[in-house]
Each structure stands twice: as structure tokens, then as C-alpha cells.
Amino acid sequence: MIITVTPEAAAQIRKSAEVTNSQDMYLRIAVRRGDDGSFVYGMGFDELGADDSFIVSEGVKICIANAAKDFLMGAKLDYAEINPGESQFIFVNPNDPAHAGTTAKSKSAPPDG
């Protein structure tokens, strides 16, 4: 699978979709290389495009631009407490050279449509 979503991340995505009335949309996951070579992630609710792949993980419909598939192959999206009382989406991505084998914090806001 290109990317998997943990149950915790799926619950938070569903909550965000409900708040923004985006339940029928896909969660778009995007990735690009930062200036230091690490990956920078983005997420938001979107329509499926002609050049997108889509998957379903934990009941969440996800679309990814075909050009980004290789960057995300085998990655996991989680929602975890980083500091007491502070939770956020994180990507665990074996393809990210700066974070291979470790947790890469998302540099994006929660999906909000």
C-alpha cells in the first residue's frame, strides 16, 4: 500500500471532515523535498484528479498525485501526542532521507478543506 493511516489519525481526519463539511471529499496527501532534502508534507480535502491515485485506509479515502507515490510508498500517517496536551499528525516515512526510520513531524496544518 502506498500509505497507511492509523486508527487515531483516521478518527481525527473524520472529525476534521465533519467540521468542514468535507465528508464526501478525499484527503489529499502531498509531499515535496525541502531545501535540506527532507520531505515537507501537506494535507487537505480535495476532489480526485485525473493524475491521482487513490486508496482507502481505515475508512479514509486518500488521493495522491501519481508523481508523489514513490515518496510515500510504505509511509504511515499517525495522530499522536507530541507533548502533553499537544497532538498532531505525523508521518513515519522510510523514504524520507532526513527521518528514515524515525518519526517525521508534519509541517502542515490539520486537514481543513
DRENRO-25621 format. One record per residue: residue number from 1; x, y, z of N, C-alpha, C, O, CB in turn. Coordinates in steps of 0.1 Angstrom, whole numbers, always signed. Each point is the difference from the previous one (the first is absolute). Glycine has a CB too. Example, Ala and Ser with C-alpha at 12.3 -4.5 7.8 and 13.67 -1.06 7.14 Angstrom:
{atom 1; {+132; -57; +78}; {-9; +12; +0}; {+9; +12; +0}; {+10; +0; +7}; {-29; -12; +5}}
{atom 2; {+15; +23; -19}; {+9; +11; +0}; {-8; +11; +8}; {+5; +11; +1}; {+7; -17; -23}}
END
This chain:
{atom 1; {+8; -12; +0}; {-8; +12; +0}; {+9; +12; +0}; {+11; +1; +6}; {-30; -13; +6}}
{atom 2; {+14; +23; -19}; {+8; +12; -1}; {+2; +6; +14}; {+12; +2; +5}; {-21; +2; -28}}
{atom 3; {-1; -2; +31}; {+0; +6; +13}; {-11; -6; +8}; {-11; -2; -5}; {+22; +24; -3}}
{atom 4; {-8; -24; +21}; {-11; -5; +9}; {-3; +11; +10}; {+8; +9; +3}; {+0; -33; -6}}
{atom 5; {-20; +23; +9}; {-5; +10; +9}; {-3; -8; +13}; {-6; -10; +0}; {-3; +26; -18}}
{atom 6; {+14; -11; +29}; {-3; -6; +13}; {-14; +3; +4}; {-6; +9; -5}; {+30; -8; +12}}
{atom 7; {-30; -10; +2}; {-13; +3; +5}; {-2; +14; +6}; {-10; +7; -1}; {+7; -31; +5}}
{atom 8; {+14; +28; +3}; {+0; +14; +7}; {-1; +11; -11}; {-7; +9; +2}; {+20; -19; +18}}
{atom 9; {-5; +8; -30}; {+0; +11; -11}; {-13; +0; -7}; {-6; +10; -3}; {+31; -13; +0}}
{atom 10; {-31; -9; +0}; {-13; -1; -7}; {-11; +7; +8}; {-8; +7; -6}; {+16; -29; -4}}
{atom 11; {-8; +20; +23}; {-10; +6; +9}; {+1; +15; -1}; {-10; +7; -1}; {+10; -27; +16}}
{atom 12; {+12; +26; -15}; {+2; +14; +0}; {-3; +5; -14}; {-6; +11; -2}; {+24; -12; +19}}
{atom 13; {-15; -6; -28}; {-4; +4; -14}; {-15; +1; -1}; {-5; +9; -6}; {+26; -20; -3}}
{atom 14; {-28; +0; +14}; {-14; +0; -1}; {-6; +12; +8}; {-10; +6; -5}; {+10; -31; +3}}
{atom 15; {+5; +28; +13}; {-4; +12; +8}; {+2; +13; -7}; {-9; +8; -1}; {+14; -21; +22}}
{atom 16; {+6; +14; -28}; {+3; +12; -8}; {-9; +1; -12}; {-5; +11; -3}; {+29; -12; +10}}
{atom 17; {-27; -10; -13}; {-9; +0; -12}; {-14; +4; +4}; {-7; +7; -7}; {+21; -25; -3}}
{atom 18; {-18; +13; +22}; {-14; +4; +5}; {-1; +15; +3}; {-10; +6; -4}; {+8; -29; +13}}
{atom 19; {+12; +28; -3}; {+0; +14; +4}; {+0; +9; -13}; {-6; +11; +0}; {+19; -16; +21}}
{atom 20; {-6; +1; -31}; {+1; +8; -13}; {-10; -4; -10}; {+0; +4; -11}; {+24; -1; +16}}
{atom 21; {-33; -13; -2}; {-10; -5; -9}; {+7; -6; -13}; {-5; +3; -11}; {-12; +14; +20}}
{atom 22; {+28; -24; -7}; {+8; -6; -11}; {-1; -15; +0}; {+9; -7; -5}; {+6; +27; +6}}
{atom 23; {-26; -26; +5}; {+0; -15; +1}; {+0; -7; -13}; {+5; -11; -1}; {-18; +15; +22}}
{atom 24; {+9; +2; -32}; {-1; -6; -13}; {+13; +2; -8}; {+1; -5; -11}; {-25; +7; +11}}
{atom 25; {+34; +5; +6}; {+12; +3; -8}; {+11; -10; +4}; {-1; -7; +10}; {-6; +32; -11}}
{atom 26; {+18; -25; -7}; {+11; -7; +3}; {+10; +8; +9}; {+0; +12; -1}; {-2; -25; -21}}
{atom 27; {+10; +6; +30}; {+11; +7; +6}; {+12; -1; -9}; {+5; -11; -3}; {-14; +5; +26}}
{atom 28; {+13; +18; -28}; {+12; +0; -8}; {+12; +1; +8}; {+1; +9; +9}; {-14; +3; -27}}
{atom 29; {+23; -21; +16}; {+13; +1; +6}; {+10; +3; -10}; {+1; -6; -10}; {-8; -11; +27}}
{atom 30; {+14; +28; -14}; {+11; +4; -9}; {+13; +0; +7}; {+1; +1; +12}; {-18; +14; -25}}
{atom 31; {+28; -16; +5}; {+13; +0; +6}; {+10; +6; -11}; {-2; -2; -12}; {-3; -19; +26}}
{atom 32; {+14; +29; -9}; {+11; +6; -8}; {+13; +0; +8}; {-1; -1; +12}; {-16; +15; -25}}
{atom 33; {+28; -13; +6}; {+13; +1; +7}; {+2; +14; +5}; {-2; +10; -8}; {+11; -29; -6}}
{atom 34; {-5; +21; +26}; {+4; +13; +6}; {+14; +3; -5}; {+7; -8; -6}; {-22; +5; +26}}
{atom 35; {+19; +15; -16}; {+14; +5; -4}; {+11; -9; +6}; {+10; -1; -6}; {-19; +24; +4}}
{atom 36; {+6; -29; +13}; {+10; -8; +7}; {-1; -15; -5}; {+7; -9; +5}; {-7; +24; +15}}
{atom 37; {-9; -18; -29}; {-1; -14; -5}; {-11; -8; +7}; {-4; -10; -5}; {+28; +11; -1}}
{atom 38; {-29; +4; +17}; {-10; -7; +7}; {-14; +2; -7}; {-1; +9; -8}; {+14; -6; +30}}
{atom 39; {-22; -11; -18}; {-13; +1; -6}; {-9; +10; +7}; {+0; +1; +13}; {+2; -24; -21}}
{atom 40; {-10; +31; +1}; {-10; +9; +6}; {-13; -5; -5}; {-3; -2; -12}; {+19; +22; +12}}
{atom 41; {-25; -22; +10}; {-13; -6; -3}; {-11; +10; +0}; {+1; +10; +7}; {+7; -31; +3}}
{atom 42; {-19; +18; -17}; {-12; +9; +0}; {-12; -9; -1}; {+0; -11; -6}; {+13; +30; -5}}
{atom 43; {-24; -14; +17}; {-12; -8; +0}; {-12; +10; -1}; {+1; +11; +5}; {+9; -30; +9}}
{atom 44; {-20; +14; -21}; {-13; +8; +0}; {-10; -8; -8}; {+3; -9; -7}; {+10; +31; +8}}
{atom 45; {-25; -18; +0}; {-11; -7; -6}; {-1; +5; -15}; {+1; +12; -2}; {-14; -15; +24}}
{atom 46; {+11; -6; -31}; {+0; +3; -14}; {-8; -10; -8}; {-4; -10; +5}; {+27; +21; -2}}
{atom 47; {-25; -8; -16}; {-6; -9; -9}; {+11; -8; -7}; {+11; +3; +0}; {-30; +13; -5}}
{atom 48; {+15; -28; +1}; {+9; -9; -7}; {+3; +6; -14}; {-9; +2; -8}; {+1; -22; +21}}
{atom 49; {+21; +21; -16}; {+4; +5; -13}; {+4; -11; -10}; {+1; -11; +4}; {+7; +32; +7}}
{atom 50; {-7; -17; -24}; {+2; -10; -10}; {+14; -7; +2}; {+2; -11; -4}; {-16; +24; -12}}
{atom 51; {+24; -6; +21}; {+13; -5; +2}; {+3; -4; +15}; {+11; +0; +4}; {-4; +14; -23}}
{atom 52; {-18; -18; +25}; {+1; -5; +14}; {-2; -15; +2}; {-7; -6; -8}; {-1; +29; +15}}
{atom 53; {+15; -28; +3}; {-4; -14; +4}; {-8; +2; +13}; {+1; +10; +7}; {+21; -20; -17}}
{atom 54; {-30; +0; +13}; {-8; +0; +12}; {+1; -13; +7}; {+0; -11; -6}; {-15; +29; -3}}
{atom 55; {+14; -17; +22}; {-1; -12; +9}; {-10; +3; +11}; {-4; +11; +2}; {+28; -17; -7}}
{atom 56; {-27; -5; +12}; {-8; +2; +12}; {+7; -7; +11}; {+4; -12; -1}; {-26; +13; -12}}
{atom 57; {+25; +6; +24}; {+7; -6; +12}; {-8; +4; +12}; {-3; +12; +2}; {+25; -11; -13}}
{atom 58; {-26; -10; +19}; {-8; +2; +13}; {-13; +8; -4}; {-5; +8; +8}; {+26; -8; +6}}
{atom 59; {-26; -2; -26}; {-13; +6; -4}; {+2; +14; -5}; {-10; +7; -4}; {-1; -20; +21}}
{atom 60; {+23; +18; -18}; {+3; +13; -5}; {+4; -1; -15}; {+9; -7; -4}; {-1; +15; +27}}
{atom 61; {-15; +0; -31}; {+3; +1; -15}; {+11; +9; -2}; {-1; +12; +4}; {-23; -17; -10}}
{atom 62; {+35; +1; +1}; {+12; +8; -2}; {+4; +1; -15}; {-1; -10; -7}; {+9; +3; +30}}
{atom 63; {-5; +19; -27}; {+5; +2; -14}; {+14; +5; +1}; {+4; +8; +8}; {-27; -4; -17}}
{atom 64; {+32; -9; -1}; {+14; +4; +0}; {+3; +2; -15}; {-3; -8; -8}; {+9; -4; +29}}
{atom 65; {+1; +23; -24}; {+4; +2; -14}; {+10; -11; -4}; {+8; -4; +8}; {-11; +29; -5}}
{atom 66; {+1; -30; -15}; {+9; -11; -4}; {+14; +3; +2}; {+8; -9; +2}; {-26; +2; -18}}
{atom 67; {+22; +19; +14}; {+14; +4; +1}; {+5; -1; +14}; {+13; -1; +2}; {-16; +17; -21}}
{atom 68; {-5; -16; +29}; {+4; -1; +14}; {+0; -14; +6}; {+4; -3; +11}; {-13; +26; -9}}
{atom 69; {+3; -33; -10}; {-2; -14; +5}; {+13; -6; +5}; {+0; -6; +11}; {-18; +4; -27}}
{atom 70; {+29; +4; +9}; {+13; -7; +4}; {+5; +6; +13}; {+6; -7; +8}; {-1; +3; -32}}
{atom 71; {-7; +17; +27}; {+4; +7; +12}; {-8; -6; +12}; {+6; +0; +11}; {+0; +21; -24}}
{atom 72; {-18; -25; +11}; {-8; -5; +11}; {-2; -15; +2}; {-7; -5; +9}; {-5; +26; -13}}
{atom 73; {+18; -28; -5}; {-1; -15; +0}; {+5; -6; +13}; {+11; +2; +4}; {-8; -2; -29}}
{atom 74; {-12; -6; +33}; {+3; -6; +12}; {-1; +9; +12}; {+3; -4; +11}; {+12; -11; -23}}
{atom 75; {-19; +27; +10}; {-1; +10; +11}; {-13; -2; +8}; {-9; -7; -4}; {+22; +24; -10}}
{atom 76; {-13; -11; +26}; {-11; -1; +9}; {-4; +14; +5}; {+9; +7; +4}; {-2; -31; +3}}
{atom 77; {-20; +27; -6}; {-4; +12; +5}; {-6; -3; +14}; {-9; -8; +1}; {+4; +18; -24}}
{atom 78; {+9; -3; +33}; {-4; -2; +14}; {-5; +13; +6}; {+3; +11; -6}; {+13; -31; +8}}
{atom 79; {-23; +19; +8}; {-4; +12; +8}; {+4; -3; +14}; {-6; -9; +6}; {-14; +16; -21}}
{atom 80; {+29; +0; +21}; {+6; -4; +13}; {+2; +12; +9}; {+2; +12; -5}; {+8; -32; -6}}
{atom 81; {-9; +18; +24}; {+3; +10; +9}; {+15; +2; +0}; {+8; -9; +3}; {-28; +4; +11}}
{atom 82; {+25; +17; -18}; {+14; +4; -2}; {+5; +4; +14}; {+11; -4; +4}; {-14; +10; -29}}
{atom 83; {-4; +3; +31}; {+2; +6; +13}; {-13; -2; +8}; {-10; -1; -6}; {+28; +18; -2}}
{atom 84; {-17; -17; +21}; {-13; -1; +8}; {-10; +10; -5}; {+2; +12; +0}; {+11; -20; +20}}
{atom 85; {-25; +3; -24}; {-11; +9; -5}; {+2; +5; -14}; {-9; +8; -4}; {+6; -2; +28}}
{atom 86; {+13; -10; -31}; {+3; +5; -13}; {+1; -12; -10}; {+10; -7; +0}; {+2; +28; +9}}
{atom 87; {-22; -23; -17}; {+0; -11; -10}; {+0; +6; -14}; {-4; +11; -2}; {-9; -26; +18}}
{atom 88; {+19; +7; -25}; {+1; +5; -14}; {+2; -12; -9}; {+4; -11; +5}; {+5; +33; +2}}
{atom 89; {-11; -20; -20}; {+2; -10; -9}; {+15; -2; -2}; {+8; +10; +0}; {-30; -5; -12}}
{atom 90; {+27; -17; +11}; {+14; -3; -3}; {+1; -10; -11}; {-9; -9; -2}; {+15; +14; +26}}
{atom 91; {+4; -5; -32}; {+3; -9; -10}; {+12; -9; +4}; {+10; +6; +4}; {-20; +10; -22}}
{atom 92; {+9; -29; +17}; {+11; -9; +2}; {+3; -5; -14}; {-8; -8; -6}; {+2; +1; +30}}
{atom 93; {+17; +12; -30}; {+2; -3; -14}; {+14; -5; -3}; {+10; +7; +2}; {-26; +11; -8}}
{atom 94; {+17; -31; +3}; {+14; -6; -3}; {+7; +6; -12}; {+12; -2; -1}; {-21; -19; +11}}
{atom 95; {+2; +29; -18}; {+6; +6; -12}; {+6; +14; +3}; {+8; +5; -8}; {-24; -18; -6}}
{atom 96; {+13; +19; +25}; {+5; +13; +4}; {+14; -1; +5}; {+3; -5; +10}; {-26; +13; -4}}
{atom 97; {+33; -3; -14}; {+14; -2; +4}; {+4; +7; +13}; {+9; -4; +7}; {-4; +3; -31}}
{atom 98; {-12; +12; +27}; {+3; +7; +13}; {-6; -7; +12}; {+4; +2; +11}; {-3; +19; -24}}
{atom 99; {-11; -30; +11}; {-7; -6; +11}; {-2; -15; -2}; {-9; -6; +7}; {-3; +27; -3}}
{atom 100; {+20; -27; -12}; {-2; -14; -3}; {+0; -8; +14}; {+10; +1; +7}; {+1; +1; -30}}
{atom 101; {-22; -10; +25}; {+0; -8; +12}; {-5; +8; +12}; {-1; -6; +11}; {+19; -8; -21}}
{atom 102; {-20; +27; +9}; {-5; +7; +11}; {-13; +7; -3}; {-5; -1; -12}; {+29; +5; +20}}
{atom 103; {-29; +4; +1}; {-13; +7; -2}; {+3; +14; -6}; {+8; +7; +5}; {-18; -20; +14}}
{atom 104; {+4; +16; -30}; {+1; +13; -7}; {-13; +8; +3}; {-11; -4; -3}; {+26; -5; -15}}
{atom 105; {-13; +20; +25}; {-12; +8; +3}; {-5; +7; -12}; {+8; +4; -9}; {+0; +0; +32}}
{atom 106; {-21; -4; -25}; {-6; +7; -11}; {+2; +15; +1}; {-2; +6; +11}; {-15; -24; -13}}
{atom 107; {+21; +24; -9}; {+2; +15; +0}; {-13; +6; -6}; {+1; +11; -5}; {+24; -13; +3}}
{atom 108; {-36; -4; +4}; {-13; +5; -5}; {-10; +1; +11}; {+1; -6; +10}; {+4; -4; -33}}
{atom 109; {-15; +18; +20}; {-11; +1; +9}; {-9; -12; -1}; {+1; -7; -10}; {+0; +32; +8}}
{atom 110; {-10; -27; +12}; {-9; -11; -2}; {-9; +2; -12}; {-2; +11; -4}; {+2; -14; +29}}
{atom 111; {-5; -8; -30}; {-9; +2; -12}; {-12; +8; +3}; {-7; -3; +10}; {+14; -19; -18}}
{atom 112; {-9; +32; +1}; {-11; +9; +3}; {-8; +4; -12}; {-8; +9; +0}; {+21; -1; +19}}
{atom 113; {-11; -15; -30}; {-8; +3; -12}; {+6; +10; -9}; {-5; +3; -10}; {-15; -9; +22}}
END
